Amino acid sequence: MTERLALFAMWLQPITYRGRVTACATATRIFLSDELQRRPARDPELTFVLLMCCYARDVMSGELPGGYSNDHARAYARAALIPEELLERPLVDPAQTARALAVPVDELLCARGAG
């Protein structure tokens, strides 16, 4: 059993965002691309990719069922960052709202069904 867990912990799940591999995750570690590592802590894309990595971790550890998919990871990250009640109201300035939430604007629009 211990060998099986050790092998499972070594599995690298590539995290693809906007058409490129931006990180890899295991059940216990996250490896960011050099580009993302240089970003400031509150950078929306960095935050979003980190949450996608959390989804991969939760799948690999058995906390969430099924296999990893980037679409599911994006939905997980959007759900973590965007309050559901915000999706029920009209947005006056999506870019300003996205900045305030530290979420990529296209992900905010996607969560609202416009992206």
Backbone as a printed PyTorch tensor [residue, N CA C, xyz], in Angstrom:
tensor([[[  0.8240,  -1.2000,   0.0000],
         [  0.0000,   0.0000,   0.0000],
         [  0.8650,   1.2600,   0.0000]],

        [[  1.9420,   1.2680,   0.7920],
         [  2.8190,   2.4290,   0.8580],
         [  3.4730,   2.7000,  -0.4920]],

        [[  3.8810,   1.6270,  -1.2100],
         [  4.4740,   1.8040,  -2.5310],
         [  3.4790,   2.4300,  -3.4910]],

        [[  2.2390,   1.9990,  -3.4150],
         [  1.2000,   2.5470,  -4.2890],
         [  1.0160,   4.0420,  -4.0240]],

        [[  0.9800,   4.4400,  -2.7640],
         [  0.8460,   5.8630,  -2.4280],
         [  2.0620,   6.6430,  -2.8910]],

        [[  3.2510,   6.0680,  -2.7470],
         [  4.4690,   6.7550,  -3.1900],
         [  4.4360,   6.9720,  -4.6960]],

        [[  4.0290,   5.9580,  -5.4550],
         [  3.9350,   6.1180,  -6.9040],
         [  2.8820,   7.1500,  -7.2680]],

        [[  1.7620,   7.1260,  -6.5700],
         [  0.6940,   8.0810,  -6.8270],
         [  1.1690,   9.5000,  -6.5600]],

        [[  1.9420,   9.7040,  -5.5010],
         [  2.4380,  11.0310,  -5.1460],
         [  3.4320,  11.5450,  -6.1820]],

        [[  4.0430,  10.6550,  -6.9400],
         [  5.0320,  11.0700,  -7.9360],
         [  4.3990,  11.4040,  -9.2790]],

        [[  3.1170,  11.0940,  -9.4520],
         [  2.4530,  11.3830, -10.7140],
         [  2.3770,  12.8910, -10.9190]],

        [[  2.8440,  13.3870, -12.0690],
         [  2.7730,  14.8080, -12.3940],
         [  1.5760,  15.0580, -13.2980]],

        [[  0.6860,  15.8960, -12.8390],
         [ -0.4660,  16.2850, -13.6430],
         [ -0.1550,  17.6240, -14.2870]],

        [[  0.0040,  17.6760, -15.6140],
         [  0.2100,  18.9740, -16.2620],
         [ -1.0520,  19.8260, -16.1370]],

        [[ -0.8610,  21.0980, -15.8720],
         [ -1.9620,  22.0550, -15.7650],
         [ -1.8370,  22.9870, -16.9670]],

        [[ -2.8090,  22.9170, -17.8490],
         [ -2.7770,  23.7240, -19.0590],
         [ -3.7770,  24.8550, -18.9210]],

        [[ -3.2880,  26.0630, -19.1990],
         [ -4.1590,  27.2340, -19.1440],
         [ -3.8280,  28.1270, -20.3260]],

        [[ -4.8510,  28.5420, -21.0370],
         [ -4.7060,  29.3860, -22.2270],
         [ -3.7580,  28.7660, -23.2610]],

        [[ -3.8960,  27.4690, -23.4230],
         [ -3.1650,  26.7720, -24.4680],
         [ -1.7200,  26.4200, -24.1660]],

        [[ -1.2800,  26.6190, -22.9320],
         [  0.1030,  26.2640, -22.6070],
         [  0.1670,  25.6370, -21.2220]],

        [[  1.1590,  24.7830, -21.0310],
         [  1.3590,  24.1740, -19.7190],
         [  1.9500,  25.2510, -18.8140]],

        [[  1.2350,  25.5600, -17.7550],
         [  1.6480,  26.6340, -16.8480],
         [  2.1300,  26.1110, -15.5020]],

        [[  1.8130,  24.8440, -15.2220],
         [  2.2100,  24.2530, -13.9430],
         [  2.0780,  22.7410, -14.0410]],

        [[  2.6080,  22.0620, -13.0390],
         [  2.3950,  20.6310, -12.8500],
         [  2.0840,  20.4450, -11.3760]],

        [[  1.2470,  19.4680, -11.0970],
         [  0.8690,  19.2170,  -9.7110],
         [  1.0110,  17.7360,  -9.4040]],

        [[  1.3500,  17.4510,  -8.1510],
         [  1.2770,  16.0940,  -7.6310],
         [  0.2580,  16.1420,  -6.4980]],

        [[  0.1020,  15.0470,  -5.8080],
         [ -0.8160,  15.0300,  -4.6730],
         [ -0.3040,  15.8980,  -3.5280]],

        [[  0.9980,  16.2450,  -3.5600],
         [  1.5760,  17.0040,  -2.4480],
         [  2.3680,  18.2360,  -2.8480]],

        [[  2.6100,  18.4560,  -4.1420],
         [  3.4440,  19.5840,  -4.5700],
         [  2.8730,  20.2670,  -5.8010]],

        [[  3.2850,  21.5290,  -5.9790],
         [  2.9300,  22.3020,  -7.1630],
         [  4.2220,  22.8420,  -7.7500]],

        [[  4.3600,  22.7250,  -9.0630],
         [  5.5170,  23.2490,  -9.7790],
         [  5.0090,  24.2420, -10.8110]],

        [[  5.3500,  25.5130, -10.6300],
         [  4.8880,  26.5660, -11.5330],
         [  5.9000,  26.8060, -12.6440]],

        [[  5.4040,  27.2680, -13.7810],
         [  6.3030,  27.6850, -14.8560],
         [  7.1170,  28.8840, -14.3640]],

        [[  8.2620,  29.0950, -14.9820],
         [  9.1000,  30.2440, -14.6080],
         [  8.3330,  31.5530, -14.7320]],

        [[  7.5350,  31.6640, -15.7880],
         [  6.7600,  32.8920, -16.0030],
         [  5.8250,  33.1740, -14.8270]],

        [[  5.1010,  32.1590, -14.3730],
         [  4.1710,  32.3710, -13.2590],
         [  4.9120,  32.6160, -11.9450]],

        [[  6.0470,  31.9890, -11.7690],
         [  6.8170,  32.1980, -10.5300],
         [  7.2650,  33.6410, -10.3720]],

        [[  7.4470,  34.3350, -11.4900],
         [  7.8970,  35.7380, -11.4330],
         [  6.7570,  36.7240, -11.1930]],

        [[  5.5310,  36.2620, -11.2360],
         [  4.3850,  37.1600, -11.0770],
         [  4.1850,  37.5470,  -9.6160]],

        [[  3.5920,  38.7260,  -9.3710],
         [  3.2920,  39.1240,  -7.9910],
         [  2.2120,  38.2310,  -7.3880]],

        [[  2.1690,  38.1950,  -6.0800],
         [  1.2960,  37.2750,  -5.3480],
         [ -0.1760,  37.4010,  -5.7290]],

        [[ -0.6680,  38.5740,  -6.0160],
         [ -2.1020,  38.7400,  -6.3020],
         [ -2.4140,  38.7620,  -7.7970]],

        [[ -1.5000,  38.2950,  -8.6190],
         [ -1.7220,  38.2390, -10.0560],
         [ -2.8900,  37.2880, -10.3590]],

        [[ -3.8810,  37.7430, -11.1390],
         [ -5.0660,  36.9230, -11.3860],
         [ -4.7620,  35.5650, -12.0450]],

        [[ -3.8770,  35.5410, -13.0220],
         [ -3.5800,  34.2700, -13.6850],
         [ -2.8370,  33.3190, -12.7410]],

        [[ -1.9150,  33.8390, -11.9520],
         [ -1.2080,  33.0180, -10.9700],
         [ -2.2050,  32.4070,  -9.9850]],

        [[ -3.0800,  33.2280,  -9.4400],
         [ -4.0830,  32.7470,  -8.4880],
         [ -4.9640,  31.6840,  -9.1280]],

        [[ -5.3850,  31.9330, -10.3560],
         [ -6.2720,  31.0050, -11.0470],
         [ -5.5900,  29.6640, -11.2750]],

        [[ -4.3510,  29.6900, -11.7480],
         [ -3.6140,  28.4450, -12.0090],
         [ -3.3450,  27.6960, -10.7050]],

        [[ -3.0390,  28.4200,  -9.6320],
         [ -2.8380,  27.7540,  -8.3400],
         [ -4.0950,  27.0100,  -7.9040]],

        [[ -5.2510,  27.6030,  -8.1400],
         [ -6.4940,  26.9150,  -7.7920],
         [ -6.7580,  25.7210,  -8.7140]],

        [[ -6.3490,  25.8110,  -9.9590],
         [ -6.4310,  24.6500, -10.8450],
         [ -5.5440,  23.5210, -10.3050]],

        [[ -4.3870,  23.8890,  -9.7780],
         [ -3.4870,  22.9060,  -9.1580],
         [ -4.1370,  22.2850,  -7.9160]],

        [[ -4.8480,  23.0840,  -7.1530],
         [ -5.5580,  22.5620,  -5.9770],
         [ -6.6010,  21.5340,  -6.4010]],

        [[ -7.2710,  21.8020,  -7.5170],
         [ -8.2360,  20.8350,  -8.0310],
         [ -7.5270,  19.5170,  -8.3740]],

        [[ -6.3910,  19.6090,  -9.0580],
         [ -5.6270,  18.4010,  -9.4090],
         [ -5.2450,  17.6330,  -8.1450]],

        [[ -4.7960,  18.3530,  -7.1360],
         [ -4.4300,  17.7250,  -5.8630],
         [ -5.6350,  17.0210,  -5.2490]],

        [[ -6.7830,  17.6890,  -5.2440],
         [ -7.9810,  17.1000,  -4.6540],
         [ -8.4300,  15.8420,  -5.4040]],

        [[ -8.2600,  15.8270,  -6.7190],
         [ -8.5890,  14.6340,  -7.5060],
         [ -7.5970,  13.5170,  -7.1940]],

        [[ -6.3050,  13.8500,  -7.1860],
         [ -5.2820,  12.8250,  -6.9410],
         [ -5.3520,  12.2500,  -5.5340]],

        [[ -5.7610,  13.0580,  -4.5770],
         [ -5.8270,  12.5730,  -3.1990],
         [ -7.1450,  11.8530,  -2.9060]],

        [[ -8.0730,  11.8730,  -3.8650],
         [ -9.3500,  11.2010,  -3.6730],
         [-10.4030,  12.0630,  -2.9990]],

        [[-10.0850,  13.3280,  -2.7200],
         [-11.0790,  14.2340,  -2.1190],
         [-12.2220,  14.5230,  -3.0840]],

        [[-11.9000,  14.5460,  -4.3750],
         [-12.9160,  14.7380,  -5.4150],
         [-12.9130,  13.5270,  -6.3350]],

        [[-14.0780,  13.1150,  -6.8180],
         [-14.1450,  11.9350,  -7.6840],
         [-13.7090,  12.2500,  -9.1080]],

        [[-13.4400,  11.1940,  -9.8490],
         [-13.1580,  11.3260, -11.2710],
         [-11.7130,  11.6240, -11.5700]],

        [[-11.4380,  11.7880, -12.8380],
         [-10.1010,  12.1440, -13.2860],
         [ -9.9890,  13.6430, -13.4940]],

        [[ -8.7640,  14.0950, -13.6480],
         [ -8.5050,  15.5180, -13.8520],
         [ -8.8870,  15.9200, -15.2690]],

        [[ -9.4680,  17.0980, -15.4030],
         [ -9.6390,  17.7350, -16.7080],
         [ -9.4440,  19.2350, -16.5060]],

        [[ -8.8640,  19.8780, -17.4970],
         [ -8.6510,  21.3260, -17.3920],
         [ -9.9670,  22.0790, -17.3030]],

        [[-11.0010,  21.5930, -17.9970],
         [-12.3020,  22.2590, -17.9220],
         [-12.8580,  22.2060, -16.5010]],

        [[-12.7490,  21.0390, -15.8670],
         [-13.2250,  20.9250, -14.4820],
         [-12.3610,  21.7600, -13.5360]],

        [[-11.0640,  21.8050, -13.7960],
         [-10.1730,  22.6030, -12.9510],
         [-10.5060,  24.0910, -13.0670]],

        [[-10.8180,  24.5450, -14.2720],
         [-11.1980,  25.9500, -14.4560],
         [-12.5060,  26.2470, -13.7330]],

        [[-13.4770,  25.3390, -13.8180],
         [-14.7570,  25.5370, -13.1260],
         [-14.5340,  25.5850, -11.6060]],

        [[-13.6560,  24.7470, -11.0980],
         [-13.3100,  24.7160,  -9.6720],
         [-12.7050,  26.0610,  -9.2520]],

        [[-11.7620,  26.5600, -10.0460],
         [-11.1110,  27.8370,  -9.7330],
         [-12.1150,  28.9880,  -9.7930]],

        [[-12.9730,  28.9860, -10.8020],
         [-13.9980,  30.0450, -10.8940],
         [-14.9150,  30.0060,  -9.6840]],

        [[-15.3290,  28.8150,  -9.2760],
         [-16.2270,  28.6860,  -8.1200],
         [-15.5570,  29.1760,  -6.8420]],

        [[-14.2590,  28.9870,  -6.7380],
         [-13.5330,  29.4330,  -5.5380],
         [-13.3530,  30.9470,  -5.5120]],

        [[-13.2570,  31.5640,  -6.6720],
         [-12.9200,  32.9880,  -6.7440],
         [-14.1100,  33.9220,  -6.9520]],

        [[-15.1660,  33.4150,  -7.5380],
         [-16.2740,  34.2890,  -7.9260],
         [-17.5080,  33.9560,  -7.0880]],

        [[-17.9480,  34.8770,  -6.2450],
         [-19.1470,  34.6190,  -5.4410],
         [-20.3670,  34.3670,  -6.3390]],

        [[-21.1170,  33.3550,  -6.0090],
         [-22.2730,  32.9720,  -6.8250],
         [-23.2890,  34.1040,  -6.9480]],

        [[-23.5010,  34.8580,  -5.8690],
         [-24.4910,  35.9410,  -5.9410],
         [-24.0800,  37.0370,  -6.9280]],

        [[-22.7810,  37.1560,  -7.1780],
         [-22.2980,  38.1320,  -8.1550],
         [-22.7380,  37.7380,  -9.5640]],

        [[-22.8700,  36.4510,  -9.7960],
         [-23.2540,  35.9690, -11.1200],
         [-24.7190,  36.2220, -11.4210]],

        [[-25.4920,  36.5430, -10.3930],
         [-26.9260,  36.7690, -10.5600],
         [-27.2630,  38.2290, -10.8590]],

        [[-26.2620,  39.1070, -10.7730],
         [-26.5040,  40.5410, -10.9680],
         [-25.8120,  41.0350, -12.2290]],

        [[-26.3560,  42.0840, -12.8310],
         [-25.6620,  42.6690, -13.9900],
         [-24.3330,  43.2930, -13.5590]],

        [[-23.3510,  43.1980, -14.4290],
         [-22.0510,  43.8170, -14.1530],
         [-21.9450,  45.1240, -14.9210]],

        [[-21.6100,  46.1810, -14.2260],
         [-21.4200,  47.4740, -14.8770],
         [-20.0580,  47.5130, -15.5540]],

        [[-19.0210,  47.0470, -14.8660],
         [-17.6550,  47.0800, -15.3850],
         [-16.9740,  45.7430, -15.0950]],

        [[-17.0610,  44.7790, -16.0350],
         [-16.4710,  43.4580, -15.7950],
         [-14.9740,  43.5080, -15.4950]],

        [[-14.2300,  44.3970, -16.1510],
         [-12.7880,  44.4750, -15.9170],
         [-12.4840,  44.9160, -14.4850]],

        [[-13.2150,  45.8990, -13.9940],
         [-13.0210,  46.3720, -12.6210],
         [-13.4040,  45.2780, -11.6130]],

        [[-14.4960,  44.5830, -11.8710],
         [-14.9220,  43.5000, -10.9840],
         [-13.8830,  42.3870, -10.9730]],

        [[-13.3750,  42.0300, -12.1440],
         [-12.3520,  40.9840, -12.2370],
         [-11.1030,  41.3830, -11.4560]],

        [[-10.6920,  42.6370, -11.5760],
         [ -9.5150,  43.1150, -10.8040],
         [ -9.7760,  43.0070,  -9.3110]],

        [[-10.9560,  43.4020,  -8.8770],
         [-11.2840,  43.3570,  -7.4510],
         [-11.2850,  41.9280,  -6.9170]],

        [[-11.6870,  40.9830,  -7.7540],
         [-11.7170,  39.5770,  -7.3460],
         [-10.3830,  38.8650,  -7.5800]],

        [[ -9.4640,  39.5260,  -8.2880],
         [ -8.1800,  38.9230,  -8.6880],
         [ -8.4210,  37.6650,  -9.5250]],

        [[ -9.3300,  37.8040, -10.4850],
         [ -9.6510,  36.7020, -11.3940],
         [ -9.4840,  37.2140, -12.8250]],

        [[ -8.9950,  36.3860, -13.7450],
         [ -8.9180,  36.8450, -15.1360],
         [-10.3030,  37.2370, -15.6440]],

        [[-10.3780,  38.3520, -16.3460],
         [-11.6710,  38.8730, -16.8000],
         [-12.3940,  37.8590, -17.6770]],

        [[-11.6640,  37.1200, -18.5220],
         [-12.3340,  36.1410, -19.3800],
         [-12.9450,  35.0050, -18.5620]],

        [[-12.3760,  34.7090, -17.4050],
         [-12.9600,  33.6720, -16.5430],
         [-14.2240,  34.1890, -15.8630]],

        [[-14.2350,  35.4600, -15.5140],
         [-15.4470,  36.0560, -14.9580],
         [-16.5690,  36.0170, -15.9810]],

        [[-16.2510,  36.3790, -17.2070],
         [-17.2540,  36.3590, -18.2760],
         [-17.7190,  34.9350, -18.5660]],

        [[-16.8010,  33.9840, -18.5170],
         [-17.1580,  32.5790, -18.7370],
         [-18.1030,  32.0970, -17.6390]],

        [[-17.8290,  32.4770, -16.3980],
         [-18.6910,  32.0820, -15.2730],
         [-20.0930,  32.6590, -15.4420]],

        [[-20.1820,  33.8110, -16.0610],
         [-21.4810,  34.4390, -16.2890],
         [-22.1610,  33.9150, -17.5490]],

        [[-21.4770,  33.0160, -18.2580],
         [-22.0500,  32.4470, -19.4820],
         [-21.8480,  33.3050, -20.7010]],

        [[-20.9570,  34.2970, -20.5970],
         [-20.7170,  35.1910, -21.7260],
         [-19.3550,  34.9390, -22.3680]],

        [[-18.6200,  33.9710, -21.8660],
         [-17.2740,  33.7480, -22.3840],
         [-17.0780,  32.3970, -22.9790]]])
